[in-house]
Amino acid sequence: MGGYAGQFLQIDLTAGTITKLPLDKAFARNHIGGLGFSAELFLEHIKNKPHFDAYAPENPFIVMTGPLTGIPLNGAARWTVCAKSPLTGFWGDANVGGYFGAELKCAGYDGMIITGAAPSPVYIYIHDELVELRDASQYWGLDTYTVNDRLLADLGVDAKHQGHTLSIGPAGEGLVRFAALIHNKGHAAGRTGLGAVWGSKKLKAIYVCGSGKVKPAHPARLKQLRGELKDLYAESIGIAAMRATGTVTHMDVGIISGDIPIKNWNQTDWDQINELGPAAIEEKIHAGHRTCFGCGVACKKDARVPGGPFKMEKGPAPEYETVAVFGTMCLNPSIESVAKANEICNRMGMDTISCGATIAFAIECFEHGLIRAADTDGLQLAWGNSEAIIALTEKIGKKEGIGAVLAEGSARAAAHFGGQAADFLTTVKGLEAPMHDPRNAHGFGLAYGVSPRGACHEASLTFEVEGGTFYLPDLPGLTAELPPGSQDRAQLNVVCQDYGMVFSHCAVFCNLGGMPLTATRTVEILNCVTGFDYTLEELLAIGRRLWLLKRGITGLFGARRKDDQLPKKLMQPLPEGPTAGSTPDMELMLAEFYKIRGLTEDGVPTPVTLAANRLEQLAELFKQA
């Protein structure tokens, strides 16, 4: 069985115990890896007590790699984390790149299940066979950049080569509901607030150093595949754009179609958009290129602001989502301030999407008199006020003043402010929407609505397929050419969820680095690495089952049809611009989607659907609910 380390770590923080569990071959084949492993293990751990608060010790936190993690291959460095989300109360997961996942595999572990809560701050130390819980008191209170540097300095003498860290900052410690986990300063497990779960468990960091290698089942064939893929990548316009400017290349592309939210989703055009585009970034803040383990795409960038009010040393540059949410969403044309906001979020350990969207929400509340200067310690929350945006980002991370209200997420803040504040929300299931407008592509709207974790453009491959960055002619069930509007978007979503579950969340491929791959190539690579003999049909069936499992867990936590709706902001037609007059027909798409998926009218998998997909345990839990 190639591609797998062959064991998990089970760590009970309450008892202080560490157990090594073998990976069963049949389990590996049937669940592939990543969130496939995690969802099944998560359900197993909560089945006897499925109702608990996200901050309770009973909330399992699972770190999991895929069979491709640790294999030197473009777009194959990613890994996953999951737990119940403190922000939404539903299933929470995040997908991460960098080096941590590969290092964990090289240390000999496919993943870890972390349960309970420590009585005082701890970190997990992993160096091959040696796994220990160690005191983290000296690191508690430090930002993620500082704890990364200090841990590596303190532990360097113990390792033959420098290991890698995953940590929370003050936001996670303080239970900011959209707190993130930060790996190597710039790789964030950002969405759904899982950093706050660590804070509740008093888990500050994980350090891992591995001396082994991840071995594919068929190394000679894999070497040949790399040669074949080299030409494919060389010819890809998308990959060339990623190498040149990273994800911010979308600033130039998205504005044409109306995909970029502006002024808290009130506009799709802005005369200062170029101040935030790739050319401005290159001129004003660009400081180099970075990459993830084994990947030649190198879409990650560094930034530096040499002086002025937003001065920052060289460090990870803001990605597209961050540039849009702290830039266009707030009518803020200062790319230097966006870079600073990104650094603050990384250091404090916060999801940039939820943080920036919550700030844009607060600015609109301020504009309508729901928040006053007396509430903000004098901050004028005006559109484009770069200094106020930075100050408010810091307040949120520290939970100071109004920052403590906004640190609860925009949905809870709206309930606190009252009045028409809910009209300014951009949340689905309590999760702030990413920077892609469903008025531009209606399938995005359905994807946001039915995603188990809330508004998310990467919960499936709908964004990539409908947006045109993925071409999958060998994937059965996709309409060759989509008609305009909302027609056929339900079928599109179903196919993209089944395949995306395999591709993005189980294998685990990067949706950027993997964009040139067809479904046939994906199957070939998986079989080459694992030694299994998957067919595309089998993988789609696995993806379907695992997507329904995640959806079912969110349903077990209480999600219903009302939670699949888009907020008013995303449904208001705009009078002008590329998307003028366009809104998704959510009722049409949801009705079609529920029918195809085998869900009840309230959005829960039917007993027949659960039985047909070997989810009997989940069906039994629904009966008991």
Number of C-alpha atoms within 10 A of each C-alpha: 16 20 25 28 23 18 17 19 20 17 22 19 23 14 12 15 11 15 12 14 13 12 15 10 12 9 13 19 17 17 23 28 28 31 33 29 24 29 23 16 14 22 20 13 16 15 13 9 11 17 14 14 13 24 18 15 20 20 27 23 25 24 25 30 36 32 29 31 34 28 22 17 22 22 25 28 29 30 35 26 23 26 25 29 27 26 28 26 20 26 27 25 28 24 24 22 25 24 23 29 27 33 28 30 31 24 23 25 27 29 27 22 21 24 22 20 25 19 13 13 21 24 23 20 18 21 21 19 11 9 18 16 20 14 15 19 13 11 20 22 19 19 23 29 22 15 26 25 13 15 18 18 11 10 14 14 10 12 15 11 11 15 22 22 25 23 27 35 32 25 31 31 27 19 24 33 26 32 38 33 33 30 27 20 23 23 21 25 27 25 28 31 34 33 36 32 33 24 24 20 27 23 29 29 28 21 23 25 28 23 16 14 16 22 19 24 19 16 13 10 15 20 13 10 16 15 11 11 17 12 10 13 20 11 12 12 12 18 23 15 16 19 21 19 22 24 20 26 19 21 21 16 13 19 19 14 18 22 23 28 25 25 22 26 25 16 19 25 20 13 7 13 20 15 17 24 22 21 15 15 21 14 9 17 19 21 18 15 17 15 17 22 23 19 17 18 23 21 23 23 23 18 24 21 21 14 10 9 13 19 14 19 14 16 20 24 27 28 20 20 20 27 30 30 29 32 30 31 27 29 22 27 22 21 23 24 25 26 29 23 28 27 24 19 31 30 24 30 34 37 28 30 24 30 28 30 29 29 28 31 28 28 27 23 23 20 15 13 12 17 18 16 12 10 13 18 11 10 16 17 25 18 20 19 18 25 17 19 27 20 13 26 28 18 18 26 29 19 21 16 14 18 21 17 18 28 29 21 27 29 24 17 21 24 12 13 15 11 13 13 23 21 14 24 30 27 29 24 28 24 28 27 24 24 24 21 25 24 27 23 25 24 29 27 32 29 29 28 25 26 24 26 27 27 27 24 20 21 25 28 27 28 23 19 18 20 16 9 17 20 15 17 13 12 17 12 12 19 13 8 8 13 10 10 16 21 17 20 29 25 19 22 26 23 21 29 26 22 26 27 28 30 26 26 33 28 28 32 28 20 22 19 23 21 20 21 19 16 17 14 14 17 22 19 21 24 20 22 23 22 16 16 13 14 13 18 13 13 21 22 17 23 27 22 23 28 27 25 23 25 22 26 25 24 20 20 17 14 22 18 16 12 19 24 21 24 19 14 16 23 20 15 16 18 12 12 15 17 20 15 12 19 21 25 17 20 12 15 22 21 15 16 22 20 14 12 18 17 19 16 14 14 24 25 23 17 19 13 19 22 14 11 16 12 19 15 13 22 19 13 17 17 8 7 10
